[in-house]
Each structure stands twice: as structure tokens, then as C-alpha cells.
Amino acid sequence: MLTLENVMDEITTIKRELAEIKEVLGTEFARKKSILSKIKNIENLINNKEYAIAGERIATLESILGTKDNEILRLRTILDFEFEED
């Protein structure tokens, strides 16, 4: 018998499986090209030591992806590390 509880359990299972797929394949397959382009742009800014602009772009991207997004966390960590090195 199909119940709301069964449907919710299936949705939870599907979400868990999608998270596992993202973990195995990486997050790029789930990202829009425009987001990937923004990430690459920020990486280039950091590589070129344009830290202030990179920080601004990270903040903008963070407003789209959220503060707990793996790419946001990675970019912030790289920026902090590179900025400390200079």
C-alpha cells in the first residue's frame, strides 16, 4: 500500500543516493556552466594575487551557493592561505 510515509522514505533514499553520486563523481556535473566559470575566474584571481577582487567574487558566489557549499569553503580556504603567505 502506498502511503505518504513510504513516499517520504523513497525521497530520502533518492536524496542520499544522489549525494553519494555527487561525492564519487565530484560536484562539477551538478553545476551550471556559469557557476563553473565563476569558480574558475576566482581561482585565476587568486593565482594572480588579486585577493580583494577574489574575496568580493567569493562573497557574490556565496550568496548564490550558500556559506556551506564545498566550493565556497575551498575557495575561502585557498584565499586565506594565499593571503597569509604574501
Buried (B, 14 or more C-beta within 10 A) or exposed (E): EEEEEEEEEEEEEEEEEEEEEBEEEEBEEEBEEEBEEBBEBBBEBBEEEBBEEBBEBBEEBBEEBEEEBEBBEEBBEBBEEBBEEE
